[in-house]
Amino acid sequence: MSHTVTAFDPWSPEFLADPYPAYRALRASGRVHRYEPTRQYLIPHHRDVSALLRDRRLGRTYQHRCTHEEFGRTAPPPEHEPFHTLNDHGMLDLEPPDHTRIRRLVSKAFTPRTVDRLRPYVEKLAGDLVGDLVAAGGGDLLTAVAEPLPVAVIAEMLGIPESDRPLLRPWSAAICGMYELNPPEETARAAVRASVEFTAYLRELIAARRTDPGDDLVSGLIAAYDEGDRLTEQEMISTCVLLLNAGHEATVNSTVNGWAALFRHPGQLAALRADHSLVPSAIEELMRYDTPLQLFERWVLEDIEVAGTVIPRGSEVALLFGSANHDPEVFRDPERLDLTRAENPHISFSAGIHYCIGAPLARIELAASMRALLTQAPTLRATSEPVRKPNFVIRGLEGLPVEL
């Protein structure tokens, strides 16, 4: 039986400030909840979220099987088309066989060796950014370190010239606005404009790399060839945008959410400062404790049943990552921040065929900035209570003012 939802209110400032008590209420009152404002079924438990991420009866899209009309959905308005063309050709929003083919080709260019080769660059850049923050006596951790690091790294990987990099973050922010629940029309307009500009920019970059290939990911994507398969230009463009958006939004928010949590738990921060070998487990715990991506959606391609509730084909489920990461069935004392937590099967990087391809790179970036801050800024502290962004799905801060 699906339950009516009272605690869950993704537009209320109180909920956005701290959604975890509402998740606790959701988990206590059932495993499936119908939520009318977004016409979704909310799934709050770790075991169900984890199982449904791997269940092939659900998909990120349904368009590989049927039209919008056949699925009982309305097609997006034609004026939003540039956003959907860009979004729908990226592997995050595709299902097999296209997903399998594109992921295989991207993996050829995005190998563990490629990622590991970036490590010295990432560590030097993190050290330099933190050095500048320290020299200034403080500032906004978001704009000084959290943002520029992953944006520069993915731009470096893609071979985007340094002079063009300031364009990337605004484009990405505009496009990511569409991943919130029920985005307003002005958000859609900004996303469409950014999609058109970003696409045009990447078309030129790809054309330049075709005639003059380099040692970068775009050249690698052009060269990636497998049993007669290669990426179309649109798939290449969509892949680059996905790698940029997914490749820094979550890292930026993990960094600031994580440090905000550390400042609120001085005992844990002191333990981390005393023992830098805690960095790897600290990163996993901070990603679990305040999850950067709170919700992930899936379409139900054929009827499924969860805990006795039939969820019919054509429905949309909202898998609540933030709730799953606080499920006491899986995490002992889940509301407690514990940087030494050994058993930590959080699902912040998703699971199944859509598991985050950039997880190894994200971990390198998060560790590099954390180590640089611990080493160079051992007395770092927040100067004021940070302001939350008014977003639910992508959970982050407007800024994180710090001083030494």
C-alpha positions in Angstrom: 0.0 0.0 0.0 1.5 3.4 -0.9 1.1 6.1 1.7 0.2 9.7 1.5 3.1 12.0 2.2 3.0 14.7 4.8 6.6 15.2 5.9 8.1 15.5 2.4 8.0 19.1 1.1 10.9 19.8 -1.3 10.0 23.5 -1.7 9.9 24.4 2.0 12.9 26.2 3.4 12.7 24.1 6.6 12.9 20.9 4.6 15.7 22.2 2.4 17.7 23.2 5.4 17.5 19.7 6.8 15.5 17.0 4.9 16.8 14.1 7.1 14.0 14.2 9.8 11.4 14.1 7.0 13.1 11.1 5.5 13.1 9.4 8.9 9.3 9.9 9.0 8.9 8.6 5.4 10.9 5.4 6.2 9.0 4.8 9.3 5.6 5.0 7.6 6.3 2.8 4.6 8.4 1.7 1.7 6.4 3.4 -1.1 4.8 6.8 -1.0 2.7 8.4 -3.7 3.6 12.1 -4.0 0.9 14.0 -6.0 2.7 17.4 -6.6 5.3 15.7 -8.8 3.2 12.6 -9.7 5.9 10.3 -8.4 6.3 7.3 -6.1 8.9 8.1 -3.5 11.2 5.2 -2.4 13.0 6.0 0.9 14.7 2.7 2.0 18.2 1.7 1.1 17.4 -1.9 0.1 14.6 -0.7 -2.3 16.6 2.1 -3.8 19.6 -0.2 -4.3 17.4 -2.9 -5.9 15.5 -0.6 -8.2 18.8 1.1 -9.5 19.7 -2.4 -10.8 16.2 -3.4 -12.0 16.0 -3.4 -15.8 12.2 -3.0 -15.7 13.0 0.6 -14.9 14.8 3.1 -17.1 16.2 6.6 -17.3 14.2 6.9 -20.5 11.3 5.2 -22.1 11.8 6.5 -25.6 13.8 3.4 -26.7 10.6 1.5 -26.3 7.7 3.8 -27.1 6.6 7.4 -27.8 5.5 9.9 -25.2 1.9 9.3 -26.1 2.1 5.5 -25.9 3.7 5.9 -22.4 0.9 8.2 -21.3 3.1 11.2 -21.1 3.1 14.6 -22.8 6.0 15.4 -25.1 8.1 18.4 -23.9 7.2 21.7 -25.6 9.1 22.1 -28.9 10.8 25.3 -27.7 12.7 23.1 -25.1 14.0 20.9 -27.9 17.7 22.0 -27.7 17.9 21.0 -24.0 16.3 17.6 -24.6 18.5 16.9 -27.7 21.6 17.6 -25.6 20.3 15.7 -22.5 18.8 12.7 -24.3 22.0 11.7 -26.2 24.1 11.5 -23.0 24.6 8.0 -21.5 23.0 9.1 -18.2 19.7 9.3 -19.9 20.0 6.3 -22.3 19.2 2.7 -21.9 20.8 -0.4 -23.6 21.8 -0.9 -26.4 22.7 2.8 -26.9 23.9 3.2 -23.3 26.1 0.1 -23.5 27.7 1.2 -26.8 28.3 4.8 -25.6 29.6 3.8 -22.2 32.0 1.3 -23.8 33.3 3.9 -26.2 33.6 6.6 -23.5 35.4 4.1 -21.2 38.0 3.6 -23.8 38.9 7.3 -23.5 38.2 7.6 -19.8 40.4 4.8 -18.5 41.7 4.4 -14.9 45.2 5.2 -16.4 43.9 8.5 -17.9 42.4 9.4 -14.5 45.5 8.4 -12.6 47.6 10.4 -14.9 45.7 13.5 -13.8 46.5 13.0 -10.1 49.6 15.2 -10.0 47.8 18.0 -11.9 44.8 17.7 -9.5 47.1 17.8 -6.4 49.1 20.7 -7.6 46.0 22.7 -8.6 44.4 22.0 -5.2 47.5 23.1 -3.4 47.7 26.3 -5.4 44.0 27.2 -4.9 44.3 26.6 -1.2 47.6 28.5 -1.1 45.8 31.5 -2.6 42.9 31.2 -0.1 45.4 31.1 2.8 47.4 34.1 1.4 44.1 36.0 1.4 43.4 35.1 5.0 40.2 33.4 4.0 37.3 33.9 1.6 34.5 31.8 0.1 35.6 28.2 0.1 33.0 27.5 -2.7 34.4 30.0 -5.2 38.0 29.8 -4.1 38.5 26.1 -4.0 35.4 23.8 -4.4 34.3 25.2 -7.8 37.5 26.0 -9.7 39.2 22.7 -9.0 36.8 20.2 -10.6 35.9 22.6 -13.4 39.6 23.1 -14.3 40.2 19.3 -14.1 37.4 18.3 -16.5 38.3 21.3 -18.8 41.9 20.0 -18.8 40.7 16.5 -19.6 38.4 17.8 -22.4 41.2 20.0 -23.7 39.2 23.3 -23.3 41.5 26.3 -23.5 42.0 28.2 -20.2 40.6 31.4 -21.7 37.2 29.6 -22.4 36.8 28.0 -19.0 34.9 30.8 -17.3 32.0 30.0 -19.7 31.6 26.4 -18.4 30.2 26.9 -14.9 27.3 29.3 -15.9 26.3 26.9 -18.8 26.4 24.0 -16.5 24.4 25.7 -13.7 21.7 26.7 -16.2 21.4 23.2 -17.6 21.3 21.6 -14.2 18.4 23.8 -13.2 16.2 21.4 -15.3 17.0 18.5 -12.9 15.0 20.0 -10.1 11.4 19.0 -9.4 8.8 20.8 -11.6 11.3 23.5 -12.9 9.6 26.8 -13.8 9.5 28.1 -17.4 12.3 30.7 -16.8 14.6 27.9 -15.7 13.8 26.0 -18.9 14.5 29.1 -21.0 17.9 29.5 -19.4 18.7 25.8 -19.9 17.7 26.0 -23.6 19.9 29.1 -24.1 22.9 27.4 -22.4 22.3 24.2 -24.4 22.4 26.1 -27.7 25.6 28.0 -26.7 27.4 25.0 -25.2 26.5 22.8 -28.2 27.8 25.4 -30.7 31.0 25.8 -28.7 31.7 22.0 -28.6 30.9 21.6 -32.3 33.7 24.0 -33.0 36.1 22.3 -30.5 35.3 18.9 -32.0 35.9 20.2 -35.6 39.3 21.6 -34.4 40.3 18.3 -32.8 39.4 16.3 -35.9 42.0 18.2 -38.0 44.5 18.6 -35.1 44.0 15.8 -32.5 45.7 16.2 -29.1 46.1 14.1 -25.9 42.7 15.1 -24.6 39.4 13.4 -24.0 37.6 15.0 -27.0 40.4 13.7 -29.3 40.0 10.3 -27.5 36.2 10.3 -28.1 36.7 11.1 -31.8 39.2 8.2 -32.1 37.2 5.7 -29.9 36.2 3.1 -32.4 34.9 -0.4 -31.6 33.8 -3.1 -34.0 32.7 -0.6 -36.5 31.0 1.6 -33.8 31.8 5.1 -33.2 30.1 8.1 -31.4 28.0 10.4 -33.5 28.8 14.1 -33.2 25.7 14.6 -31.0 26.7 11.8 -28.7 30.1 13.3 -28.4 28.7 16.7 -27.6 26.2 15.3 -25.1 29.0 13.2 -23.5 31.2 16.2 -23.0 28.4 18.2 -21.4 27.5 15.2 -19.2 31.1 14.8 -18.1 31.4 18.5 -17.3 28.1 18.8 -15.5 28.2 15.5 -13.6 32.0 15.9 -13.3 31.9 19.0 -11.1 28.4 19.6 -9.7 28.6 16.7 -7.3 32.2 17.4 -6.4 31.6 21.1 -5.7 28.6 20.2 -3.5 30.4 17.3 -1.7 33.2 19.7 -0.9 31.1 22.5 0.6 28.5 20.2 2.2 31.4 18.2 3.7 33.3 21.1 5.2 30.0 22.7 6.5 29.4 19.3 8.3 32.9 19.2 9.7 32.6 22.8 11.1 29.4 21.7 12.8 31.3 18.6 14.3 34.4 20.1 15.8 35.4 16.7 17.5 35.4 14.9 14.1 37.3 17.8 12.5 39.9 17.7 15.2 40.3 13.9 14.8 40.8 14.4 11.0 43.3 17.1 11.6 45.2 14.9 13.9 45.2 11.9 11.5 45.3 12.6 7.8 45.0 8.8 7.1 41.3 9.3 7.8 40.9 11.2 4.5 39.6 8.3 2.4 36.9 7.2 4.9 36.1 10.8 5.7 35.2 11.5 2.1 32.9 8.5 1.9 31.2 9.4 5.2 30.7 13.1 4.2 29.1 12.0 0.9 26.8 9.7 2.9 26.0 12.1 5.6 24.9 15.0 3.4 24.3 13.6 0.0 25.1 15.9 -2.9 22.4 14.4 -5.2 19.3 13.7 -3.1 17.0 12.1 -5.6 17.3 10.1 -8.8 14.4 9.4 -11.1 13.5 6.3 -13.1 10.6 5.5 -15.4 8.7 2.3 -14.8 8.8 0.4 -18.1 6.7 -2.5 -16.9 4.6 -3.0 -13.7 6.7 -3.6 -10.6 5.8 -4.4 -7.1 7.5 -3.0 -4.0 6.5 -4.2 -0.6 3.0 -5.2 -1.8 2.4 -2.0 -3.8 2.1 -2.4 -7.5 3.7 0.6 -9.3 2.2 0.6 -12.8 4.0 1.0 -16.1 4.2 4.7 -17.1 4.8 5.8 -13.5 7.9 7.6 -12.3 9.8 6.6 -9.2 11.9 9.0 -7.2 14.7 7.1 -5.5 15.6 9.1 -2.4 19.4 8.8 -2.2 19.6 11.1 0.8 17.1 8.9 2.7 18.7 5.6 1.7 22.1 6.9 3.0 20.5 7.5 6.4 18.7 4.1 6.6 19.3 2.5 10.1 18.8 -0.9 8.5 22.2 -0.4 6.7 24.1 2.2 8.7 24.5 2.0 12.4 23.5 5.3 14.1 23.0 7.0 10.7 22.5 10.5 12.0 25.9 10.5 13.6 28.9 11.8 11.5 31.6 9.2 12.0 34.7 9.7 9.8 36.0 6.2 10.8 32.9 4.4 9.6 34.2 1.2 8.0 31.0 -0.3 6.5 29.7 2.4 4.3 27.7 1.2 1.2 26.4 4.7 0.5 24.8 5.1 -3.0 25.9 8.7 -3.7 27.5 7.5 -6.9 24.4 5.5 -7.9 24.5 1.8 -8.7 23.9 -0.6 -11.6 24.6 0.2 -15.2 24.4 4.0 -14.5 27.0 3.8 -11.7 29.1 7.1 -11.9 31.8 6.6 -14.5 33.7 9.6 -12.9 33.7 8.2 -9.3 37.5 7.5 -9.3 38.2 11.1 -10.5 35.8 12.6 -8.0 37.5 10.8 -5.1 41.0 12.0 -6.3 39.6 15.6 -6.4 37.9 15.4 -3.0 41.0 13.9 -1.4 43.3 16.5 -3.0 41.4 19.5 -1.8 40.8 18.0 1.7 44.5 17.2 2.1 45.6 20.6 0.9 43.1 22.3 3.3 44.2 20.1 6.3 47.9 20.8 5.6 47.9 24.5 4.6 44.9 25.7 6.6 44.9 23.7 9.9 43.0 26.5 11.7 40.3 27.0 9.0 36.9 27.9 10.4 33.5 29.1 9.2 32.8 32.8 9.7 29.1 32.6 9.4 26.3 30.1 9.0 26.3 29.1 5.3 23.2 29.7 3.2 21.6 26.7 1.4 20.8 26.9 -2.2 17.0 26.8 -2.7 17.4 23.5 -4.6 16.4 20.0 -3.5 17.7 17.5 -6.0 21.2 18.9 -6.3 22.0 19.9 -2.7 24.5 22.6 -2.1 25.4 25.9 -0.6 25.3 29.5 -2.0 28.8 29.9 -0.4 30.9 28.9 2.6 32.7 31.9 4.1 35.9 30.8 6.0 38.8 32.4 7.7 42.1 31.2 9.2 
